[in-house]
Amino acid sequence: MPRSTVARIDLDALRKNYQTALNRAGGAQVMAVVKADGYGHGIGPVASALDSLAPKFAVACIEEAAAIREAGLAQPVVLLQGVHAEADIDECARNRFEPVFHSFQQLSWLERLEARPAFWLKVNSGMNRLGFHPDELAKVMGRLQAMSAEKGLLGFVTHFACADDPDSAMTAQQTSVFEKATSAFPGLMKSVANSAAHFHPDQPMFDWSRPGIMLYGGSPMVGKTGPELGLEPVMSLEAPLISTRMVPAGESVGYGAGWVADRDTRMGMVAIGYGDGYPRHAGTNTPAAINGQRIRLIGRVSMDMLAVDLTNAPDSKEGDTVELWGRTVGVDEVATCAGTISYELMTGITGRVPRQYR
Ligand SMILES: *Cc1c(COP(=O)(O)O)cnc(C)c1O
């Protein structure tokens, strides 16, 4: 019998969240961002579940795009980081991968090739990670014309630095820099919106939005949970209770003996730890659930197990299933307790945890 530690993936919830993104996209088309193994949910099953809904997928790199083809899907796949080597451009052309070019190095690779893919240009509107500065765009367009590549250009992409904070002025500022930079080149498509931008009432969405985290039910907004934004949890992380005991008042639990019982406490051990991707930084009082009842972690998370306080769940017994996050305990709540974001928790679940789909 395999260990029953498992990440259950609700593909219906994923599809509902895609529909929510579409409803909030203001008429834009929605490319589903499935990088990092579908944010830890499994890129093949996730992309397949969205096959009838999503007209395009987006990933970070070419290996991830290949995984979408291996799953038998035919949609164009946008490579958000472009390509890392000249030979990859050929592969893009053959497979309907659409690289987002962000550097003159990538353009010089394009110059040397005859078979060219459709592609996008990344504009640096202020995040200062990747992209051409607005002042460079005329030069870039001139180079594309000189190599007769301008016909392959689909449009322009930019990415927001602070869209998770609705009070930040930076999103509107980046939008205006982007609009101004691209207005000299009409007739091309534009794409700006990550998940968070779907929750800004006045955000222009242009032609294509690019939601990631919201498809998986994680919140893109600081201080809000996914369910508070109308999103459905997609992943339920579950593990069995493998032992229970009474810890007498004054005794400690686990490594470092950091948690000491202030009264006789019924506690249990759960078969999941940081070796499975559960965050080691989740301390005492991080919520979990058993049989629908909320409980809390106590002491340090170990590699293969963690301890919970079962005071709230007196009927719980060995073999019962503990939900680490899912429908009873939100992934965003656990992320807050661990000092991180749901993105890191979902993508951090390791290969030791099987994904089960329904
Ligand atoms: C990851 C990524 C997205 C999706 O971001 P979310 O916050 O998960 O919606 C969109 N665009 C780019 C360029 C990205 O790298």
The ligand as an SDF file (V2000), in Angstrom:
LIG
                    3D

 15 15  0  0  0  0  0  0  0  0999 V2000
    3.9630   33.9310  -14.0930 C   0  0  0  0  0  0  0  0  0  0  0  0
    3.5590   35.0060  -15.0270 C   0  0  0  0  0  0  0  0  0  0  0  0
    2.2040   35.3550  -15.1610 C   0  0  0  0  0  0  0  0  0  0  0  0
    1.1220   34.8040  -14.2520 C   0  0  0  0  0  0  0  0  0  0  0  0
    1.2150   35.4410  -12.9940 O   0  0  0  0  0  0  0  0  0  0  0  0
    0.1480   35.1650  -11.8250 P   0  0  0  0  0  0  0  0  0  0  0  0
    0.5030   36.1520  -10.7800 O   0  0  0  0  0  0  0  0  0  0  0  0
    0.3830   33.7590  -11.3830 O   0  0  0  0  0  0  0  0  0  0  0  0
   -1.1880   35.3540  -12.4360 O   0  0  0  0  0  0  0  0  0  0  0  0
    1.8730   36.2770  -16.1330 C   0  0  0  0  0  0  0  0  0  0  0  0
    2.8310   36.8590  -16.9100 N   0  0  0  0  0  0  0  0  0  0  0  0
    4.1440   36.5720  -16.7720 C   0  0  0  0  0  0  0  0  0  0  0  0
    5.1430   37.2580  -17.6430 C   0  0  0  0  0  0  0  0  0  0  0  0
    4.5470   35.6500  -15.8190 C   0  0  0  0  0  0  0  0  0  0  0  0
    5.8530   35.3720  -15.6830 O   0  0  0  0  0  0  0  0  0  0  0  0
  1  2  1  0
  2  3  1  0
  2 14  2  0
  3  4  1  0
  3 10  2  0
  4  5  1  0
  5  6  1  0
  6  7  2  0
  6  8  1  0
  6  9  1  0
 10 11  1  0
 11 12  2  0
 12 13  1  0
 12 14  1  0
 14 15  1  0
M  END
$$$$
